[in-house]
C-alpha cells in the first residue's frame, strides 16, 4: 500500500512538473521573446519550442507512463489503449505543427533547414514517433492483428517508445543550447 501511495505522489509530481515546463516555455516565448504570430516572422518561430516541448516531451511522457499507473492494472485494457493512442496522436500532431512552424519560418527568411545536430535529432525523434504510432495502432488496436504479432511487437514498442522520449529530451536540450549560442 505504501509503495502505491509513493508512486501516486511521484506521478502527481511528474504531472505538475510537466505542466510547469509548458507554462515556463510559454512565458519565456511570450514575455522575453516577444510573443507569438503565424506570419513567417521570428514570432512564428516561438511556436516551435512551445509545440515541441508540449508534444514530444510532456504529452508523450504522460502517454508513455499511462500503463504504469496501478489504477490501470487488472482492468479492461481497451479504454487505456485508446487513451494512450489518443494522447500519442495529439502529441504527434503538436510535434508536426512545431516542425511546420520552424520550417515555415526558415523558408520565409531564407534560412537553411536541418543545419544542426538539434534539427537532425528532432527530425529523427518525430520520424520514429510517427512510425511507432502507425505500427502501434496497427499492431495493438486493430482487432485483426494476431496475438503472436502483439507479443513480438510489445517489447520493441516499449523499448522504442523510451528511446524516442530520450531523443526528444536530447533534442530539447540541444535546442536550448543552440538558441543560447545564437543569443549570446
Secondary structure, 3 states (H helix, E strand, C coil): CHHHHHHHHHHHHHHHHHHHHHHHHHHHHHHHCCCCCCCCCHHHHHHHHHHHHHHHHHHHHHHHCHHHCHHHCCCCHHHHHHHHHHHHHHHHHHHHHHHHHHHHHHHHCCCCCCCCHHHHHHHHHHHHHHHHHHHHHHHHHCCCCCHHHHHHHHHHHHHHHHHHHHHHHHHHHHHHHHHHHHHC
